């Protein structure tokens, strides 16, 4: 197992394609938390997120086994794009895109520990700031909220975001720009100071 843990995700994907099931186990272990967090963030329901997470991994397995994976970037970006497509398919099937309902878009499910790791010494102030940011993100339209989440919570590049959401890089940048402008306006209107210590 030692040699598997030293491999990149991309190498593991090819090892799995060649029949090494332990390589897929390692890929799953490395990527499941990030993938599930993304799905849960978008759908806001644990049961639906569980189902979509499983659907996503079935699609990943099928695509790998059919040889539809090419190493053209980060493996994690490739699987997040598959997850994005699975989620969009789910919404299309449900014919129910309630993106403006605040209850459906509650940001409180994002774990503080993921966001605040590097700011431990100032937990209380930073906690409040992050709560304010989540509340404001909660009010953004889905495309803006999604790009903010991918950029700041998953550290994806704008090219990766554009690829995953099937839009141009300029559209991704525009959505981020509008999201930041909207959040600044909300902060100003509510006298919220957004500073992380």
N, C-alpha and C positions, 0 to 999 in steps of 0.2 A: 504493500500500500504506500510505502514511502515514496516510490518513484511517481505515483499518481498525484500525490499532494504537491509535488514540485512542478507539475505541468500547468500550463496556462489553460484557461477555459476553452480556447480555440483548439488546443492540442487534445484536450479531453473529448471535445465534440468529435474530432476525427477518430480518436481511439474507440469511441462508442460506435461510430459508423462501421468501424472495422470489427465490431463484435465484442468489445470489452465493456461488460455491464457495470463493472466497478467504476469505470470512468464516468458513466452517467450518474451513479450514486454520488460521486464527488461533485459533479456539476450541480445536481439537485441541492446538495448540502450547502454549497457556496452561494447559490442564487435564490433559494426559496424564500428567504425572509424579505429581500428587496422586492421580489416579484409579488409576493402576497401583499406587502405594504402598499404597493402601487395599485393593485386591484381593489383592495379594501378602501383606499383613498377615493377612488373614482365611484364605486358602487354604493358605499355607505351601509352595507349590510353584510354581517359576518357569514350567514348561510349562503348568500349569493356569491360572496367573495370566495368561499370554499369551493363552490361548484365551478366558478369560472377559473379558479386556480388549477383545479384538476383538468378542466377542459383545455386550458393553456398547455399544461404539461403533456397531455395526450397529443395535442397538435405538434408540440416541439419534438416528441418522440417520432411521430409519423413523418415529419419533415426531415429529421435526421436520417431515419431509416430509408426514406425515398431518395436520399442524396440531394435534398434541396437546401443544404447548408453550404455556403461558401464563405471562407474567411475574408470578409470585406470590411471588417471593423471589430468592435468589441462584441463578444458573445452575449454579454448582458444586454446590450442595446438590441440585439437581434431578438432575444426572448421577450424583452419589454414591448417590442413592436408587435410580436405575435399576441401578447396579452392585450395590447391596445385594440387590435383587430377583433379579438374574441369579445372584448367588452362592447365594442361598437356593434358587433353582430347581435349580442344579447339585447342591447337597447333597440336595435331595429326590430328584433322579434317581439319585444314587449310593446313597441310603438308608444313608448312612454318616457320621453325625455323631459323630466321635471327638473330642469337645471336652475330655475329661479327660486325654488322652494328652499328656504334656509335650513329647515330641519333635515332635508335630504343631503345637504352639503356641509354638514357640521364638521369643522376641522379638528374637533377635540379628540378624534381617534388617532391622530398622529402622536406617537410616543414622545414625551418630553425628553427622555433619556437619549434618543437619537439626535435630537436637535441641540441639546444643551451640553453634550459631553465636553466640549472644549471650553466651557464657561462655568465650571463647577464652583469656583470661588465666589461667584456673584449670582447664585441660584435664584434668590428671591426676586431681585430686580429683573433678571433675565426671564424668569418664569412669567412675570407679569407682561413683559414686552412681547414674549412669544404668544401669550394668550391674546393680546391685542392684535398681533399680526394674524393669528389664525382666524379671529373674528372678522377681520377685514377681508382676508382671503375668502372666507365663507360667503361674502357678499359679491365676489367677482363672478362674472359669467364663466361657465365651464371652460371654454378654450383658454381664457386668461389664467384661471386657477390651475389648470392642467400644466401649462408651460411654467408657471412659478414653481409648482411642486416638482416637476422634472428637473428644473434647473437648480433649485436651492436645496431640495430634500434628497434628490438622487444624483446631483452633480453631473448631469448630462450636458453635453455641448449643444449649442443651438442646431448644429447639423444633425446630431442624433435625435433631438426633439422633432425636427422637421421630418426626418425619415420615419419616425415612429407614428407621427400624427398625419402623415401623407399631405403635408403642406410645404411651401417653400421656406427657405431659411428666413427670407424677408418677412414672411407672414408670422413665423415664430418670434422674430425680433419685435415685430409690431405688436403682437399680443403681449409680450413682456413689457414693452414700453407703456401700453395702455394700462396694464395691470399695476405697474409702479405709479403711474399718474393717478389712477383711481385710488390706490391705497394711500398715497400722500394726501389727496384731497380728503379722504375719510379721516385721516389722522388730524389734519388741520381743523376740520369741522368739529371734531370731538376732543380737541385739545390733548391729543395723545402724543407723547414724546417717544419716538422709536429709536432707542439707543441700546446697544448690547455692550455690556461691560466685560 
